[in-house]
Amino acid sequence: MSEHTELNSFFDKLKEELSEQKDPSLEGVESAINKMKHEGDKKIGIEFECGDCCKKVINGSHLFFLGNFAILLPEPGDCLFLKVISGGKIVDKEIMKKIIIPANRICSIEIDPVQVDP
């Protein structure tokens, strides 16, 4: 099964499981991000909260909102990079193929973020 077919299957299953309507404000955000993407090859980063930690995922290429969830994907064959920040320090790093984030946890959506570690 190709990565593209696998991705389509993933979205189809997710759509079936989510019966909520998309928040209208999320449609505007998705539209604005897509418009910016058409203006050049821009990467997407998302900062979000999870309990007492802040998480930041970068190197995204495609952002979708499904129900009240944000789905961030890298370019095919690439990976997302996630940092977990607690107490002002990086406490964990991860690499992943895709991430689904509850929209109400998002602090910011960044275009072309450049990560600078102290």
Contacts in CASP RR format, 6 or more apart in sequence:
PFRMAT RR
TARGET T0000
AUTHOR 0000-0000-0000
METHOD contacts of the structure
MODEL  1
MSEHTELNSFFDKLKEELSEQKDPSLEGVESAINKMKHEGDKKIGIEFEC
GDCCKKVINGSHLFFLGNFAILLPEPGDCLFLKVISGGKIVDKEIMKKII
IPANRICSIEIDPVQVDP
1 9 0 8 1.000
3 76 0 8 1.000
3 77 0 8 1.000
4 76 0 8 1.000
7 73 0 8 1.000
10 98 0 8 1.000
11 64 0 8 1.000
11 66 0 8 1.000
11 71 0 8 1.000
14 66 0 8 1.000
14 71 0 8 1.000
14 100 0 8 1.000
15 66 0 8 1.000
18 66 0 8 1.000
18 67 0 8 1.000
18 69 0 8 1.000
20 67 0 8 1.000
20 68 0 8 1.000
21 67 0 8 1.000
22 65 0 8 1.000
22 66 0 8 1.000
22 67 0 8 1.000
22 68 0 8 1.000
23 65 0 8 1.000
23 67 0 8 1.000
23 68 0 8 1.000
23 103 0 8 1.000
26 65 0 8 1.000
26 67 0 8 1.000
26 68 0 8 1.000
26 70 0 8 1.000
26 103 0 8 1.000
27 65 0 8 1.000
29 65 0 8 1.000
29 109 0 8 1.000
30 63 0 8 1.000
30 64 0 8 1.000
30 65 0 8 1.000
33 44 0 8 1.000
33 63 0 8 1.000
33 109 0 8 1.000
33 111 0 8 1.000
36 42 0 8 1.000
36 111 0 8 1.000
42 111 0 8 1.000
42 112 0 8 1.000
43 58 0 8 1.000
43 59 0 8 1.000
43 60 0 8 1.000
43 61 0 8 1.000
43 111 0 8 1.000
43 112 0 8 1.000
43 113 0 8 1.000
44 58 0 8 1.000
44 60 0 8 1.000
44 61 0 8 1.000
44 62 0 8 1.000
44 63 0 8 1.000
44 72 0 8 1.000
44 109 0 8 1.000
44 110 0 8 1.000
44 111 0 8 1.000
45 56 0 8 1.000
45 57 0 8 1.000
45 58 0 8 1.000
45 59 0 8 1.000
45 60 0 8 1.000
45 72 0 8 1.000
45 109 0 8 1.000
45 110 0 8 1.000
45 111 0 8 1.000
45 113 0 8 1.000
46 56 0 8 1.000
46 57 0 8 1.000
46 63 0 8 1.000
46 70 0 8 1.000
46 72 0 8 1.000
46 99 0 8 1.000
46 101 0 8 1.000
46 106 0 8 1.000
46 108 0 8 1.000
46 109 0 8 1.000
46 110 0 8 1.000
47 54 0 8 1.000
47 55 0 8 1.000
47 56 0 8 1.000
47 106 0 8 1.000
47 107 0 8 1.000
47 108 0 8 1.000
47 110 0 8 1.000
48 54 0 8 1.000
48 55 0 8 1.000
48 56 0 8 1.000
48 57 0 8 1.000
48 101 0 8 1.000
48 102 0 8 1.000
48 105 0 8 1.000
48 106 0 8 1.000
48 107 0 8 1.000
49 55 0 8 1.000
49 105 0 8 1.000
49 107 0 8 1.000
50 84 0 8 1.000
50 105 0 8 1.000
52 86 0 8 1.000
53 84 0 8 1.000
53 85 0 8 1.000
53 86 0 8 1.000
53 91 0 8 1.000
54 84 0 8 1.000
54 85 0 8 1.000
54 86 0 8 1.000
54 107 0 8 1.000
55 82 0 8 1.000
55 83 0 8 1.000
55 84 0 8 1.000
55 85 0 8 1.000
56 82 0 8 1.000
56 83 0 8 1.000
56 85 0 8 1.000
56 113 0 8 1.000
56 115 0 8 1.000
57 72 0 8 1.000
57 80 0 8 1.000
57 81 0 8 1.000
57 82 0 8 1.000
57 83 0 8 1.000
57 96 0 8 1.000
57 99 0 8 1.000
57 101 0 8 1.000
58 80 0 8 1.000
58 81 0 8 1.000
58 110 0 8 1.000
58 113 0 8 1.000
58 115 0 8 1.000
59 74 0 8 1.000
59 78 0 8 1.000
59 79 0 8 1.000
59 80 0 8 1.000
59 81 0 8 1.000
60 72 0 8 1.000
60 73 0 8 1.000
60 74 0 8 1.000
60 75 0 8 1.000
60 80 0 8 1.000
61 73 0 8 1.000
61 74 0 8 1.000
61 75 0 8 1.000
61 78 0 8 1.000
62 72 0 8 1.000
62 73 0 8 1.000
62 74 0 8 1.000
63 70 0 8 1.000
63 71 0 8 1.000
63 72 0 8 1.000
63 73 0 8 1.000
63 109 0 8 1.000
64 70 0 8 1.000
64 71 0 8 1.000
64 73 0 8 1.000
65 71 0 8 1.000
65 103 0 8 1.000
67 103 0 8 1.000
68 102 0 8 1.000
68 103 0 8 1.000
68 104 0 8 1.000
69 100 0 8 1.000
69 101 0 8 1.000
69 102 0 8 1.000
69 103 0 8 1.000
70 100 0 8 1.000
70 101 0 8 1.000
70 102 0 8 1.000
70 103 0 8 1.000
70 106 0 8 1.000
70 109 0 8 1.000
71 98 0 8 1.000
71 99 0 8 1.000
71 100 0 8 1.000
71 101 0 8 1.000
72 80 0 8 1.000
72 98 0 8 1.000
72 99 0 8 1.000
72 101 0 8 1.000
73 80 0 8 1.000
73 97 0 8 1.000
73 98 0 8 1.000
74 80 0 8 1.000
74 97 0 8 1.000
74 98 0 8 1.000
79 95 0 8 1.000
79 96 0 8 1.000
79 97 0 8 1.000
80 95 0 8 1.000
80 96 0 8 1.000
80 97 0 8 1.000
80 98 0 8 1.000
80 99 0 8 1.000
81 93 0 8 1.000
81 94 0 8 1.000
81 95 0 8 1.000
81 115 0 8 1.000
82 93 0 8 1.000
82 94 0 8 1.000
82 95 0 8 1.000
82 96 0 8 1.000
82 99 0 8 1.000
83 90 0 8 1.000
83 92 0 8 1.000
83 93 0 8 1.000
83 115 0 8 1.000
84 90 0 8 1.000
84 91 0 8 1.000
84 92 0 8 1.000
84 93 0 8 1.000
84 94 0 8 1.000
85 91 0 8 1.000
90 117 0 8 1.000
END
